[in-house]
Structures are given as structure tokens and as C-alpha cells.
Amino acid sequence: MNTASIRGITFTRQEKIMILKLISGALLAAVGTLTHAATVAPTQWEFTWKGFSVYEEWIGGHYEPDLTITGRFAGIDANGDGVLEKTEVTSLTIDRSFYDYAACPAQSPEFRCGLWSFTYSAAGGLEFTAGHTSYDGVPGQDDWWTAHSVSYDTSSGIYEKSYGYQWPGEEYSLSFTDSTVKTVKQISPVPEPATYAMLASGLLLLGAARRRRK
């Protein structure tokens, strides 16, 4: 039986082959990890708000406990402080809207959109303000223009208003209450390299197996 010795420990040919495979696999994984680090994919989260006080113009207010709004956001905690800031956010979408507020379409006199503030951490929770306004016609240039604006504020809720030239407008709001349930969950993992742990575990298992044979 062919054997070899490393620092006084004797290994069989099969054990040597296994060690080489572990080392090769670890090196390949390390290369993959370094390559991945250069192009880190943003981590993604999903948030839900359930239960709102609803107000509609000309109708009044009522409470809807099962009304649920869902959204998603993504970003990269570039400085590793555990807090995702506005400058680190790559995407923010809400199911009832067409827009990505972290990557709004080009602004124009007929459309405005933005993510005005944002912060998220596991300890501090999710806080942001965002919204958009679309115009049919340009105020100050066109007669009888109209507009529709939507704003999202994690401290108060959702506010919408339709208004226009010589028209004070109609309002619609979904306000948070003490019974509103807010949740945030991560839906994509943060990659953490386990290359060296895998290699060490393999070598420990080989060492234990060798000691048992003795």
C-alpha cells in the first residue's frame, strides 16, 4: 500500500487523492468567491403593510383590516455598517405602482418621480418617502391641465390626489393605524464564502479517520 507522510502523519494514496481534491475544490471556490466579489448582486427584501384607515373623497373614511400593500427593495450595504442608505439602494418597487422609485424614468415638466429618503436596518426597520406626479398638460403653459400625485411615507401611509387648473382636487389616502401590521423579510441571501471552513472540515475528518485506524 502506497503511503506518504505530512508533518509526521502518514496518509494512504486514497487519502492523498482526497486531500488534493479538497484543496483543488477550495482553490476553485476561492477564485469564484473573488470573482463574485467584484460583481456582487444586490440583496433583496420584501415588505408588506396590512390594515389601513381608508379615506375617499365624497365617501368618507372606513377601516379595512385585510387590505395589504406589498413592495420590494434591493441594495448593497457597501460600507458594511448594517444599514442600507438611500445611496446604496438599487431598486424600490410597490405592487400598486408602475415605477421603480430608486431608478425613476427621466424627469420632465409632465412627470416627476423620486425616492426622497430611505434607510433600512434589521434593528431600526424600514423608513422611506417616495412618490410621483404625472401631468396631462403643463401647468402655466396649457389650459385645463390636470395632475395625479401619489406619495408613500412609512411613517403615515399612502396619499393620492387628483387636481388641476381651477380644480381643487379629490383625495384618497391609506393611513397606518396602531393595528397596521408591517413586515420586512429578506428574499435573497447574502453570499458568505465557506471555502476555508469546508477545507478544514475535510482535513479534520481525514485526521479522525486516520486516528481510528491506529
C-alpha positions, 0 to 999 in steps of 0.5 A: 500500500502506497503511503506518504507522510505530512508533518509526521502523519502518514496518509494512504494514496486514497487519502492523498487523492482526497486531500488534493481534491479538497484543496483543488475544490477550495482553490476553485471556490476561492477564485469564484468567491473573488470573482463574485466579489467584484460583481456582487448582486444586490440583496433583496427584501420584501415588505408588506403593510396590512390594515389601513384607515381608508379615506375617499373623497365624497365617501368618507373614511372606513377601516379595512383590516385585510387590505395589504400593500406589498413592495420590494427593495434591493441594495448593497450595504457597501460600507458594511455598517448594517444599514442600507442608505438611500445611496446604496439602494438599487431598486424600490418597487410597490405592487400598486405602482408602475415605477421603480422609485430608486431608478425613476424614468427621466424627469420632465415638466409632465412627470416627476418621480423620486425616492426622497429618503430611505434607510433600512436596518434589521434593528431600526426597520424600514423608513422611506418617502417616495412618490410621483406626479404625472401631468396631462398638460403643463401647468402655466403653459396649457389650459385645463391641465390636470395632475395625479400625485401619489406619495408613500411615507412609512411613517403615515401611509399612502396619499393620492390626489387628483387636481388641476387648473381651477380644480381643487382636487379629490383625495384618497389616502391609506393611513397606518393605524396602531393595528397596521401590521408591517413586515420586512423579510429578506428574499435573497441571501447574502453570499458568505464564502465557506471555502476555508471552513469546508477545507478544514472540515475535510482535513479534520475528518481525514485526521479522525479517520486516520486516528481510528485506524491506529 
